[in-house]
Amino acid sequence: MNKNDFAKTPPMGWNSYDYYDTMVTEADVKANADFMAANMKDCGWEYIIVDIEWYAHGASSMRDQYQYIPFSTLEMDEYSRLLPDPARFPSSANGQGFKPLADYCHSLGLKFGIHIMRGIPRIAAHNHCKLLGTTATANEIANPSSICGWNPDMYGVDASKEGAQAYYDSIFQLYADWGVDYVKCDDICNTNIYPHNPYSAAKEIEMLHAAIMKTGRPIVLSLSPGPALIDKAWHYEKYANMWRITDDFWDTWPLLLNMFERCELWQNHVSEGCYPDCDMLPLGRLSKGFNKDHVDRYTNFTPEEQKTMMTLWCIFRSPLMLGAEMTLLDEPTLKLLTNKAVLRLMKHSIGAKQVERDRDHAVWFSRDTEDGSYYVALFNFKEEEAFVSCSLADENITGTFAATELLTDASISLDTEAIRVSVPAHGAVLYKLTK
């Protein structure tokens, strides 16, 4: 079993975080899974991910004070393994865990994933709880000096201790038994509470990988938060399938503009089964769980900025994880998310690179893997519509090509040595070039 086979192309799915934060329920997950299966699956969308604190009792009940309630009650089995909160996930009762919900997603032709925090529950360590497969107890493998700066649930695991690998083996075997296809592990890609050692969890990444391989189940491993460390690219590529190249990405133009620099840094590290991750797509309705009144809002991105984000993510071949409540998607957003011509780049393009970037514009280029065509994306960073010009001569692409603009399906002819097109403010155009 080779971990690079677990995700032959960048994963595409939905994650509960941007809309629900910690308050997502089983009914919410099923409703979004139903929508994806009916409206998006045929375009390549397939993962349904339950994000943070699915195990915490009363999560989101004190949102006016805390995002994560300090040292709240956690649902946990006798072997220090966290379980879904049955109040929010009723099918998990009586030891069923997430298996019924995973089975539901699988019945729709989708895949199921969960978020976890790095380490072992602090309460398990404090109570000297048992671990499966070892005589060691939780306190003996916990590293109380290794913590997360923003979530109070866990201690890091000391890889040098007897029983450390057995603990990770036990939780991933549980996830495999549930039918989990994807695990997003947090506080591990960049342990930024320790600026002198931001990759302090490297050994835990290796333990996660080893535990997955032992299960025999192809579980995609996603690492958060970013920014990932470019000098550790080899390590991410060896042990994970995805790693965040940014901290939490939200719907502001400065954050989107900054992603061009980050994608340029990581463009040579995209390969089959290994994907630098631009983070979630904050589109549609967002943020219901992020305020005490549970009021949602529409994305702050303009329609043109939304096209810019989708174009960059797709030509770079970042994983696509939608953060919206899908059942509330408006028609323009759904149309953008199901544009098969644009999404084709996720599975059938290679060699993406940024060929130009300055304060006003950027240009990206890649090749189709099947039909011999080329892709060129032109981005306008200005506050007003402007012409963006480039040449592909340095890519040995010369002559006049038939060009289809994939966001609008408009057709023109382009001289690849002197491309010059008008692009909306903060917008993008994406051409497929064919002879």
PyMOL commands that set and color helices and strands:
alter all, ss='L'
color gray80, all
select helices_A, chain A and resi 3-5+17-20+26-39+41-43+90-92+99-107+122-126+138-141+164-178+202-215+230-239+253-269+288-290+303-316+326-328+331-337+340-348+393-395
alter helices_A, ss='H'
color red, helices_A
select strands_A, chain A and resi 12-15+47-50+111-117+120-121+142-147+154-157+182-186+220-223+242-244+275-277+285-286+297-298+320-322+349-357+361-368+374-380+386-390+400-405+410-415+419-423+428-434
alter strands_A, ss='S'
color yellow, strands_A
deselect
rebuild
show_as cartoon
